[in-house]
């Protein structure tokens, strides 16, 4: 038996051993992709195990994250910090080998995957970011950025809408160095693929502008390697369709019965005997040496790259200076921007955001992003930044098209690539399309900025489909996402400061309509909440509010102050505020007030933790009709007269 076949057998055996040892896992896909994965790692994947953050490394995304056992096995064999003992700990709490790949948990893992299709879109984002870096910094004779992005996806991934959205955009943008390795085993958890999907993937991807390569022997190491080598020579995105057998080598191969099960001890014994493996969690020296030869080559390639970069720096001093500066997140003087806040008076949240976004983007060239075909509505655009497309890789504005879900997931990939600060934008009502990808941003603690405009029922004439009610609640429920709804430019500046400095994603919630002038507090907003209007002594009534409703809260306070001592609190971010000290929170919340009121055009029950069960929540509990925004706003109860009447009635009880 040659060393290639022997290594593949040990890859399969150790992978299945780890699954059986765990008592659960996905044996089927892990075996099905073992040949293509070994071919990729051995012959094509450029990495350095001694520096897994090496800038020009290839990026690998296992979109079919349930097949991670074979991924972990290969990471171990090729010298990453994953031991055989770690493989024995598959799916054990606190181990390096969780049930699906997790970013920053396992050495070498570039992205958290598991929800199918997300990884495909992440890979598109990585390839897009690579093309931007290559265009900006490569020069004649110096291709310092020329890495590939590889993504393994299965039938399930390609049925997900997010993957189709992302692939459509990738084809339109003609992204280079993007190779999708499609595990076409035609079996899903429920049975044969044709019970749910009979489309011609080859024709579909050709129609989307992709190169298509077919590998009929997807379980053959030699054939897989040849197919990948061919893909690397092509311009534009390429899909390789590997015809594989799920659970190959087991008694249940080719069927859904092997999809998500572990072999029992007797089945494992039979399986290993077919492979000629008779040890448990053991790697022969020749197998280890064969794999590590590639790892040593990767380290040498990295050293050559470093030497080339040094020559590049001498030959292109100005370009090298720009290259170094790209990784420097300069300090932005937010208070200086605030001192010219006359620019913002009477503007809508979206228009104030346009000014601030552009002020910051002039200083931070890592900022890149776009909208889901609503640029002229959300105004989230870098002026004079140019449009990113197939002929202009320097453009900073990305036209994602009507692909909200993929837009968010692609931005995750852009962020993961290296030091980019991506943003994406649409109406708040459409954030629902993006929630799975936003959740992944939060899980990985990525600095992605989500800019949502048209923040309330003031949208009006567009009707109930465009009027956000439950969206704030949805977003605030995502652990690790900072949701910030500023009432003016000072609070919006604070939001940007928090977004750039925090370790994780931020969602800005902005108005379409012009905002009344409110004297927001930059420093207070940086703490998530502050007293906007102080009581004269001890407040009888305290009103909490956010964004568009803060001005209304002040108007209500003006009326109530004729009889009562009233305080107004602006709480632009509940997440940031809740992380402050108990002393600070108690000072701001003023819980000794007789009545606590929350005013927000949402139905988010989060407010009851501030106002208590006896508090008053002026909210939106029903979908509104189509009409002028101001009329709908008032009809829903957001008018001074009704709110004052409600609070006064409670005070006299």
C-alpha positions as CSV (number, residue, x, y, z in Angstrom):
1,X,0.0,0.0,0.0
2,X,1.4,3.4,-1.0
3,X,1.8,6.2,1.6
4,X,-1.1,8.2,0.1
5,X,-3.6,5.3,0.5
6,X,-2.2,4.5,3.9
7,X,-2.6,8.0,5.2
8,X,-6.1,8.3,3.9
9,X,-7.0,5.1,5.7
10,X,-5.6,6.4,8.9
11,X,-7.5,9.7,8.4
12,X,-10.7,7.7,8.0
13,X,-10.0,5.4,11.0
14,X,-9.0,8.1,13.5
15,X,-12.0,10.3,12.4
16,X,-14.5,7.5,12.9
17,X,-12.8,6.5,16.2
18,X,-13.2,10.0,17.5
19,X,-16.9,10.0,16.6
20,X,-17.5,6.5,18.1
21,X,-15.6,7.6,21.2
22,X,-17.9,10.6,21.6
23,X,-20.9,8.4,21.0
24,X,-22.3,10.9,18.5
25,X,-21.3,12.9,15.4
26,X,-21.6,12.8,11.7
27,X,-19.8,9.8,10.4
28,X,-21.3,10.0,6.9
29,X,-20.0,13.4,5.6
30,X,-16.7,13.1,7.6
31,X,-15.9,9.9,5.6
32,X,-17.4,11.2,2.3
33,X,-15.1,14.3,2.2
34,X,-12.0,12.6,3.6
35,X,-10.3,12.2,0.2
36,X,-10.9,15.7,-1.0
37,X,-9.9,17.2,2.4
38,X,-6.6,15.2,2.5
39,X,-5.8,16.2,-1.1
40,X,-6.5,19.9,-0.2
41,X,-4.3,19.8,2.9
42,X,-1.5,17.9,1.3
43,X,-1.2,19.4,-2.1
44,X,-2.8,22.8,-2.2
45,X,-3.7,24.5,1.1
46,X,-1.1,27.1,2.1
47,X,-0.7,27.4,5.8
48,X,2.0,27.8,8.5
49,X,1.2,25.9,11.7
50,X,3.8,28.1,13.6
51,X,1.9,31.3,12.7
52,X,-1.8,30.6,11.9
53,X,-2.4,34.4,11.5
54,X,0.0,34.7,8.6
55,X,-1.6,37.3,6.4
56,X,-1.2,35.6,3.0
57,X,-2.3,32.1,4.2
58,X,-5.1,30.4,2.3
59,X,-8.4,30.6,4.1
60,X,-10.4,27.4,4.6
61,X,-14.1,27.3,5.5
62,X,-15.9,24.1,6.4
63,X,-19.4,25.3,5.6
64,X,-20.6,21.7,6.2
65,X,-19.5,22.1,9.8
66,X,-21.0,18.9,10.9
67,X,-18.1,17.1,9.1
68,X,-15.6,18.7,11.5
69,X,-14.3,15.3,12.9
70,X,-12.3,14.8,9.7
71,X,-11.2,18.5,9.8
72,X,-9.9,18.0,13.4
73,X,-8.1,14.8,12.4
74,X,-6.3,16.6,9.5
75,X,-5.4,19.6,11.7
76,X,-3.8,17.1,14.1
77,X,-1.9,15.2,11.5
78,X,-0.5,18.3,9.8
79,X,0.8,19.8,13.0
80,X,-1.7,22.3,14.2
81,X,-2.2,22.5,18.0
82,X,-4.7,19.6,18.0
83,X,-3.5,16.5,19.7
84,X,-4.7,12.9,19.5
85,X,-5.9,13.5,23.1
86,X,-8.0,16.4,21.8
87,X,-9.5,14.1,19.2
88,X,-10.5,11.8,22.0
89,X,-12.3,14.7,23.5
90,X,-14.6,15.3,20.5
91,X,-17.8,17.0,21.7
92,X,-16.7,17.1,25.3
93,X,-17.5,20.3,27.2
94,X,-14.5,22.7,27.2
95,X,-12.5,20.7,24.6
96,X,-10.7,22.0,21.5
97,X,-12.9,19.8,19.4
98,X,-16.5,20.9,19.7
99,X,-19.4,19.4,17.8
100,X,-19.1,22.1,15.1
101,X,-16.0,24.2,14.3
102,X,-15.6,27.3,16.5
103,X,-13.5,30.3,15.7
104,X,-10.7,30.9,18.3
105,X,-11.5,27.6,20.0
106,X,-9.5,25.2,17.7
107,X,-6.1,26.1,16.3
108,X,-6.4,26.6,12.5
109,X,-10.2,27.1,12.4
110,X,-10.9,30.3,10.5
111,X,-14.7,30.7,11.1
112,X,-17.5,29.3,13.3
113,X,-19.7,27.1,11.1
114,X,-22.7,24.8,11.6
115,X,-25.8,26.6,10.4
116,X,-25.6,25.4,6.8
117,X,-24.9,27.8,4.1
118,X,-23.4,30.5,6.3
119,X,-19.9,29.3,5.6
120,X,-20.4,29.7,1.8
121,X,-21.3,33.3,2.3
122,X,-18.4,33.8,4.7
123,X,-16.0,32.4,2.1
124,X,-17.4,34.9,-0.5
125,X,-16.7,37.7,2.0
126,X,-13.1,36.4,2.5
127,X,-12.5,36.3,-1.3
128,X,-14.0,39.8,-1.7
129,X,-11.7,41.1,1.0
130,X,-8.7,39.4,-0.5
131,X,-9.4,41.0,-3.9
132,X,-9.5,44.4,-2.2
133,X,-6.2,43.9,-0.5
134,X,-4.6,42.5,-3.6
135,X,-5.7,45.5,-5.7
136,X,-4.6,48.1,-3.2
137,X,-1.2,46.7,-2.3
138,X,0.1,44.4,-5.0
139,X,2.6,45.9,-7.4
140,X,4.5,44.8,-10.5
141,X,6.6,41.9,-9.5
142,X,5.2,41.7,-6.0
143,X,2.0,39.7,-5.5
144,X,2.1,40.0,-1.7
145,X,-1.6,39.1,-1.5
146,X,-2.4,36.1,-3.6
147,X,-4.0,33.6,-1.3
148,X,-7.0,31.3,-2.1
149,X,-10.2,30.8,-0.2
150,X,-11.4,27.2,-0.1
151,X,-14.9,26.3,1.1
152,X,-16.3,22.8,1.6
153,X,-20.1,22.7,1.2
154,X,-22.6,19.9,1.0
155,X,-26.0,19.4,-0.6
156,X,-27.6,21.0,2.5
157,X,-25.4,24.1,2.3
158,X,-26.4,24.7,-1.3
159,X,-30.1,24.4,-0.6
160,X,-29.9,27.2,1.9
161,X,-30.9,30.6,0.5
162,X,-28.0,32.4,2.1
163,X,-25.6,30.3,0.0
164,X,-27.5,30.9,-3.2
165,X,-27.6,34.6,-2.6
166,X,-23.9,34.7,-1.9
167,X,-22.9,32.6,-4.9
168,X,-25.0,34.7,-7.1
169,X,-23.2,37.8,-6.0
170,X,-19.8,36.1,-6.2
171,X,-20.5,35.3,-9.9
172,X,-21.6,38.8,-10.6
173,X,-18.4,40.2,-9.1
174,X,-16.3,37.5,-10.8
175,X,-14.4,36.9,-7.6
176,X,-11.0,35.2,-8.1
177,X,-9.2,32.7,-5.9
178,X,-12.5,31.4,-4.6
179,X,-12.9,27.7,-4.9
180,X,-16.1,25.9,-3.6
181,X,-15.6,22.2,-3.0
182,X,-19.0,20.6,-3.3
183,X,-19.6,17.3,-1.6
184,X,-22.2,15.9,-3.9
185,X,-23.3,12.7,-2.2
186,X,-27.0,13.2,-3.0
187,X,-28.1,12.2,0.5
188,X,-29.6,14.4,3.3
189,X,-30.6,13.5,6.8
190,X,-34.2,12.7,5.7
191,X,-33.2,10.5,2.8
192,X,-32.3,10.8,-0.9
193,X,-31.6,14.4,-2.1
194,X,-34.2,14.0,-4.8
195,X,-37.1,14.0,-2.4
196,X,-36.5,17.7,-1.8
197,X,-34.2,18.9,-4.6
198,X,-33.7,17.9,-8.3
199,X,-32.0,21.0,-9.7
200,X,-29.0,20.9,-12.0
201,X,-26.2,22.4,-9.9
202,X,-23.8,22.6,-12.7
203,X,-26.1,24.6,-15.0
204,X,-27.2,26.8,-12.1
205,X,-23.7,27.8,-11.2
206,X,-22.7,28.3,-14.8
207,X,-25.7,30.6,-15.1
208,X,-24.5,32.5,-12.1
209,X,-21.1,33.1,-13.7
210,X,-19.1,30.4,-12.0
211,X,-16.6,28.0,-13.6
212,X,-17.7,24.4,-13.1
213,X,-15.4,21.4,-12.7
214,X,-16.8,17.9,-12.3
215,X,-14.8,15.2,-10.4
216,X,-16.6,11.9,-10.9
217,X,-14.4,10.1,-8.4
218,X,-14.8,12.3,-5.4
219,X,-13.5,9.6,-3.1
220,X,-10.2,9.3,-5.0
221,X,-7.3,11.3,-3.6
222,X,-5.6,11.6,-6.9
223,X,-8.7,12.7,-8.8
224,X,-9.6,15.3,-6.1
225,X,-6.1,16.8,-6.2
226,X,-6.1,17.1,-10.0
227,X,-9.5,18.9,-9.9
228,X,-8.3,21.4,-7.3
229,X,-5.1,22.1,-9.3
230,X,-7.3,22.8,-12.4
231,X,-9.5,25.1,-10.4
232,X,-6.6,27.2,-9.2
233,X,-5.6,28.0,-12.8
234,X,-9.0,29.5,-13.7
235,X,-10.2,33.1,-13.5
236,X,-13.3,33.8,-11.5
237,X,-15.1,31.7,-8.9
238,X,-15.0,28.0,-9.4
239,X,-17.2,25.1,-8.0
240,X,-15.8,21.6,-8.1
241,X,-18.6,19.0,-8.0
242,X,-17.2,16.0,-6.2
243,X,-19.3,12.9,-6.6
244,X,-18.8,11.2,-3.3
245,X,-20.3,8.4,-1.3
246,X,-21.6,9.3,2.2
247,X,-20.2,7.0,4.9
248,X,-17.9,5.2,2.4
249,X,-16.5,2.0,3.8
250,X,-19.3,1.4,6.3
251,X,-22.1,-1.1,6.0
252,X,-24.6,1.9,5.6
253,X,-22.6,3.8,2.9
254,X,-24.6,5.7,0.4
255,X,-27.6,6.0,2.7
256,X,-29.1,8.6,5.1
257,X,-28.8,6.0,7.9
258,X,-25.1,6.9,8.3
259,X,-25.6,10.6,8.2
260,X,-25.5,11.5,11.9
261,X,-24.6,8.3,13.8
262,X,-21.5,6.8,15.4
263,X,-20.3,3.3,14.7
264,X,-20.6,0.9,17.7
265,X,-17.6,-1.0,18.8
266,X,-18.3,-4.0,16.6
267,X,-19.0,-1.9,13.5
268,X,-15.8,0.1,14.2
269,X,-13.8,-3.1,14.5
270,X,-15.0,-4.3,11.1
271,X,-14.5,-0.9,9.5
272,X,-10.9,-0.6,10.8
273,X,-10.1,-4.1,9.6
274,X,-11.1,-3.2,6.1
275,X,-8.7,-0.3,6.2
276,X,-5.8,-2.3,7.7
277,X,-5.8,-0.2,10.9
278,X,-5.6,-2.1,14.2
279,X,-4.5,0.6,16.6
280,X,-6.6,3.2,18.5
281,X,-5.7,6.8,18.1
282,X,-2.3,6.0,16.7
283,X,-0.4,7.6,13.8
284,X,2.5,5.7,12.2
285,X,5.7,7.6,11.8
286,X,5.6,7.4,8.0
287,X,2.1,8.9,7.9
288,X,3.1,11.7,10.3
289,X,6.2,12.5,8.3
290,X,4.3,12.5,5.0
291,X,1.8,15.1,6.4
292,X,4.5,17.2,8.2
293,X,6.5,17.5,5.0
294,X,3.7,19.7,3.7
295,X,3.7,21.7,7.0
296,X,7.4,22.3,6.7
297,X,6.9,23.5,3.1
298,X,4.2,25.9,4.4
299,X,6.6,27.4,6.9
300,X,9.2,27.9,4.1
301,X,6.6,29.5,1.9
302,X,5.9,31.9,4.8
303,X,9.6,32.7,5.2
304,X,9.9,33.4,1.4
305,X,6.9,35.7,1.7
306,X,8.5,37.6,4.6
307,X,11.7,38.1,2.5
308,X,9.6,39.2,-0.5
309,X,7.8,41.7,1.7
310,X,11.1,43.2,2.9
311,X,12.2,43.7,-0.8
312,X,8.7,45.1,-1.5
313,X,9.0,47.6,1.3
314,X,12.3,48.9,-0.2
315,X,11.0,49.0,-3.7
316,X,7.6,50.5,-2.9
317,X,8.1,52.7,0.2
318,X,4.9,54.7,-0.1
319,X,2.8,51.6,-0.9
320,X,4.3,49.8,2.0
321,X,3.5,52.7,4.3
322,X,-0.1,52.5,3.2
323,X,0.0,48.7,3.7
324,X,1.2,49.1,7.3
325,X,-1.3,51.9,8.0
326,X,-4.1,49.6,6.9
327,X,-3.6,47.6,10.1
328,X,-3.5,50.7,12.3
329,X,-6.8,51.7,13.8
330,X,-6.1,55.3,14.3
331,X,-7.8,57.1,17.1
332,X,-10.8,59.1,15.9
333,X,-11.5,62.4,17.7
334,X,-15.2,62.0,18.2
335,X,-15.4,65.1,20.4
336,X,-13.9,67.2,17.6
337,X,-16.6,65.9,15.3
338,X,-19.2,66.7,18.0
339,X,-18.0,70.3,18.2
340,X,-19.3,71.0,14.7
341,X,-22.7,69.4,15.4
342,X,-24.4,72.3,13.8
343,X,-24.2,70.0,10.7
344,X,-26.6,67.7,12.3
345,X,-29.4,70.0,13.6
346,X,-32.8,68.9,12.4
347,X,-31.4,66.0,10.3
348,X,-32.8,62.5,10.3
349,X,-30.8,59.7,11.9
350,X,-29.9,58.3,8.5
351,X,-28.6,61.7,7.3
352,X,-26.6,62.3,10.4
353,X,-25.1,58.9,10.0
354,X,-24.0,59.6,6.5
355,X,-22.0,62.6,7.7
356,X,-20.4,60.7,10.6
357,X,-19.7,57.6,8.6
358,X,-17.8,59.6,6.0
359,X,-15.9,61.6,8.6
360,X,-14.6,58.3,10.1
361,X,-14.1,56.5,6.7
362,X,-11.7,59.3,5.6
363,X,-9.4,58.2,8.5
364,X,-10.0,54.5,8.6
365,X,-9.6,52.9,5.1
366,X,-10.5,49.5,6.6
367,X,-14.1,50.6,6.5
368,X,-15.9,49.1,3.5
369,X,-19.5,48.1,3.0
370,X,-22.9,48.7,1.4
371,X,-26.6,48.2,1.3
372,X,-29.2,45.7,0.1
373,X,-30.3,47.9,-2.9
374,X,-31.4,50.8,-0.6
375,X,-28.4,53.1,-0.8
376,X,-30.5,56.1,-1.6
377,X,-32.9,55.3,1.3
378,X,-30.5,54.5,4.1
379,X,-27.7,56.9,2.9
380,X,-25.1,54.4,4.1
381,X,-22.5,55.3,1.5
382,X,-18.8,56.3,1.5
383,X,-18.8,59.4,-0.8
384,X,-16.0,59.4,-3.4
385,X,-15.3,55.8,-2.3
386,X,-16.2,54.3,-5.6
387,X,-18.3,51.2,-6.2
388,X,-16.7,47.8,-5.7
389,X,-17.3,45.6,-8.8
390,X,-15.6,43.2,-11.1
391,X,-13.5,45.9,-12.7
392,X,-12.9,48.1,-9.7
393,X,-11.6,46.2,-6.7
394,X,-10.7,49.5,-5.0
395,X,-14.3,50.6,-4.6
396,X,-15.4,50.9,-1.0
397,X,-19.2,50.7,-1.6
398,X,-20.6,47.2,-2.2
399,X,-23.9,46.8,-4.0
400,X,-25.1,43.6,-2.3
401,X,-28.4,43.6,-4.2
402,X,-31.6,42.3,-2.5
403,X,-29.7,39.8,-0.6
404,X,-30.0,40.8,3.0
405,X,-29.1,37.5,4.6
406,X,-26.0,37.0,2.4
407,X,-25.0,40.7,2.9
408,X,-24.6,40.1,6.6
409,X,-22.8,36.8,6.3
410,X,-20.5,38.2,3.6
411,X,-19.6,41.0,6.0
412,X,-18.7,38.4,8.6
413,X,-16.3,36.9,6.0
414,X,-14.8,40.4,5.2
415,X,-14.2,41.0,8.9
416,X,-12.7,37.6,9.4
417,X,-10.2,38.0,6.5
418,X,-8.0,40.6,8.1
419,X,-8.7,43.9,10.0
420,X,-11.5,45.2,7.8
421,X,-14.3,47.1,9.5
422,X,-17.3,46.2,7.3
423,X,-20.8,47.7,7.5
424,X,-24.1,46.8,5.9
425,X,-27.4,48.6,5.8
426,X,-31.1,48.1,5.1
427,X,-34.5,49.1,6.7
428,X,-35.0,47.9,10.3
429,X,-38.1,45.9,9.3
430,X,-35.8,43.8,7.1
431,X,-33.3,42.9,9.8
432,X,-35.4,39.7,10.2
433,X,-33.8,38.4,7.0
434,X,-30.4,38.8,8.6
435,X,-30.8,37.4,12.1
436,X,-28.9,34.1,11.6
437,X,-25.8,35.9,10.2
438,X,-26.0,38.6,12.9
439,X,-26.1,35.9,15.5
440,X,-22.9,34.4,14.0
441,X,-21.3,37.9,14.2
442,X,-22.1,37.9,17.9
443,X,-20.8,34.4,18.5
444,X,-17.5,35.2,16.9
445,X,-17.3,38.7,18.4
446,X,-16.8,40.3,15.0
447,X,-16.6,44.1,14.5
448,X,-19.4,44.3,11.9
449,X,-21.6,47.4,11.9
450,X,-25.2,47.0,11.0
451,X,-26.9,50.2,10.0
452,X,-30.7,50.0,10.2
453,X,-32.8,53.0,9.2
454,X,-36.6,53.6,9.1
455,X,-36.7,52.7,12.8
456,X,-40.3,53.1,13.7
457,X,-44.0,53.2,12.6
458,X,-43.2,56.8,11.5
459,X,-42.3,55.0,8.2
460,X,-46.1,55.5,7.6
461,X,-47.3,55.2,4.1
462,X,-45.3,52.1,3.2
463,X,-47.6,50.2,5.5
464,X,-47.4,47.4,8.0
465,X,-44.8,45.4,6.1
466,X,-42.3,48.2,6.5
467,X,-43.2,49.3,10.0
468,X,-40.8,47.7,12.5
469,X,-42.4,46.7,15.8
470,X,-40.8,43.5,17.1
471,X,-37.4,44.0,15.4
472,X,-35.8,45.8,18.4
473,X,-36.8,43.0,20.6
474,X,-35.3,40.5,18.1
475,X,-32.0,42.3,17.9
476,X,-31.7,42.9,21.7
477,X,-32.2,39.2,22.3
478,X,-29.0,38.3,20.5
479,X,-26.3,37.8,23.1
480,X,-23.2,39.8,22.3
481,X,-24.8,42.3,19.9
482,X,-24.8,45.9,21.0
483,X,-28.0,47.6,19.9
484,X,-27.8,51.4,19.9
485,X,-30.7,53.7,19.1
486,X,-29.4,57.3,19.3
487,X,-31.6,60.3,19.8
488,X,-29.2,62.8,18.2
489,X,-25.8,63.2,16.6
490,X,-24.0,63.2,20.0
491,X,-25.4,59.8,20.9
492,X,-24.7,58.6,17.3
493,X,-21.0,59.6,17.7
494,X,-20.9,57.7,21.0
495,X,-22.4,54.7,19.1
496,X,-19.5,54.8,16.6
497,X,-16.9,55.1,19.3
498,X,-18.4,52.0,21.0
499,X,-18.7,50.1,17.7
500,X,-15.0,50.7,16.9
501,X,-13.7,50.0,20.4
502,X,-15.9,47.1,21.4
503,X,-15.1,43.5,20.6
504,X,-18.2,42.5,18.8
505,X,-21.0,43.6,16.4
506,X,-23.1,46.8,16.7
507,X,-26.5,47.6,15.3
508,X,-27.4,51.2,14.8
509,X,-31.1,52.0,14.8
510,X,-31.8,55.2,13.0
511,X,-34.7,57.3,11.9
512,X,-35.9,58.1,8.4
513,X,-37.7,61.2,9.6
514,X,-36.0,64.4,10.7
515,X,-35.3,64.5,14.5
516,X,-36.3,67.3,16.8
517,X,-33.2,68.9,18.4
518,X,-32.3,67.1,21.6
519,X,-29.2,68.0,23.7
520,X,-27.8,64.5,23.8
521,X,-24.8,63.7,25.9
522,X,-21.8,62.0,24.2
523,X,-20.1,60.8,27.4
524,X,-23.4,59.6,28.9
525,X,-24.3,57.7,25.7
526,X,-20.9,56.0,25.9
527,X,-22.2,54.4,29.1
528,X,-25.4,53.3,27.5
529,X,-27.7,55.6,29.4
530,X,-27.7,58.8,31.3
531,X,-30.0,61.4,32.9
532,X,-31.0,63.8,30.1
533,X,-33.2,66.0,32.2
534,X,-32.7,66.0,36.0
535,X,-35.5,66.3,38.6
536,X,-35.3,69.4,40.8
537,X,-35.1,67.2,44.0
538,X,-36.2,63.6,43.9
539,X,-38.2,62.5,40.9
540,X,-41.9,61.7,41.2
541,X,-41.9,60.5,37.7
542,X,-38.9,59.1,35.6
543,X,-39.3,58.6,31.9
544,X,-37.0,56.2,30.0
545,X,-36.7,56.4,26.3
546,X,-34.6,55.8,23.2
547,X,-34.0,57.3,19.7
548,X,-37.0,58.9,18.0
549,X,-39.0,58.9,21.2
550,X,-36.6,60.9,23.4
551,X,-37.9,64.2,22.1
552,X,-41.4,63.1,22.8
553,X,-40.4,62.1,26.3
554,X,-39.1,65.6,26.9
555,X,-42.3,67.1,25.6
556,X,-44.3,64.9,28.0
557,X,-42.0,66.0,30.9
558,X,-42.6,69.6,30.1
559,X,-46.3,69.1,30.6
560,X,-46.0,66.9,33.7
561,X,-43.5,69.3,35.3
562,X,-46.3,71.8,35.9
563,X,-47.4,69.5,38.7
564,X,-44.7,66.9,39.4
565,X,-41.0,66.6,39.6
566,X,-39.9,64.8,36.4
567,X,-36.7,63.3,35.2
568,X,-36.0,62.0,31.6
569,X,-33.4,59.3,31.0
570,X,-32.0,58.5,27.6
571,X,-31.1,54.8,27.2
572,X,-29.6,54.5,23.7
573,X,-28.2,51.0,24.5
574,X,-29.6,48.7,27.1
575,X,-26.7,46.3,26.6
576,X,-24.0,48.9,27.3
577,X,-26.0,50.3,30.2
578,X,-26.5,47.0,31.8
579,X,-22.7,46.4,31.9
580,X,-22.2,49.5,34.1
581,X,-21.7,49.4,37.8
582,X,-24.7,48.9,40.1
583,X,-24.1,52.3,41.7
584,X,-24.2,54.0,38.3
585,X,-27.3,52.2,37.1
586,X,-29.2,53.0,40.3
587,X,-28.3,56.6,40.0
588,X,-29.6,56.8,36.5
589,X,-32.7,54.7,36.9
590,X,-34.0,56.6,40.0
591,X,-36.0,53.6,41.2
592,X,-37.5,55.6,44.1
593,X,-39.7,57.5,41.7
594,X,-43.4,56.9,42.3
595,X,-44.0,56.1,38.6
596,X,-41.6,54.8,36.0
597,X,-42.4,55.2,32.4
598,X,-40.8,53.8,29.2
599,X,-41.6,55.3,25.8
600,X,-40.4,53.4,22.7
601,X,-42.1,52.6,19.4
602,X,-41.6,48.8,19.9
603,X,-43.1,46.0,21.8
604,X,-39.9,45.0,23.6
605,X,-40.7,43.7,27.1
606,X,-37.1,44.5,28.1
607,X,-38.4,47.7,29.5
608,X,-40.2,46.0,32.4
609,X,-36.9,45.2,34.1
610,X,-36.4,49.0,34.4
611,X,-40.0,50.2,35.1
612,X,-41.2,47.1,37.0
613,X,-44.5,45.4,36.7
614,X,-46.3,48.5,37.9
615,X,-44.6,50.8,35.4
616,X,-46.2,52.3,32.3
617,X,-44.9,51.2,28.9
618,X,-46.0,53.4,25.9
619,X,-45.4,50.9,23.2
620,X,-46.7,49.5,19.9
621,X,-48.7,46.3,20.5
622,X,-50.5,46.1,17.1
623,X,-49.6,46.5,13.5
624,X,-50.6,49.9,12.2
625,X,-52.1,50.9,8.9
626,X,-50.8,52.8,5.9
627,X,-50.9,56.6,6.2
628,X,-48.9,59.6,7.1
629,X,-46.2,58.7,9.6
630,X,-47.2,61.5,12.1
631,X,-50.8,60.4,12.0
632,X,-50.0,56.7,12.6
633,X,-47.6,57.7,15.4
634,X,-50.3,59.7,17.2
635,X,-53.0,57.0,16.5
636,X,-50.7,54.4,18.2
637,X,-50.6,56.5,21.3
638,X,-47.4,58.4,20.8
639,X,-48.8,61.9,21.5
640,X,-48.2,64.2,24.4
641,X,-51.9,64.6,25.4
642,X,-52.6,60.8,25.8
643,X,-49.4,60.0,27.5
644,X,-49.7,62.8,30.0
645,X,-53.3,61.8,30.7
646,X,-52.3,58.1,31.3
647,X,-49.5,59.1,33.7
648,X,-51.6,61.7,35.5
649,X,-54.4,59.1,36.0
650,X,-51.9,56.8,37.6
651,X,-50.5,59.4,39.8
652,X,-53.8,60.4,41.4
653,X,-54.7,56.8,42.3
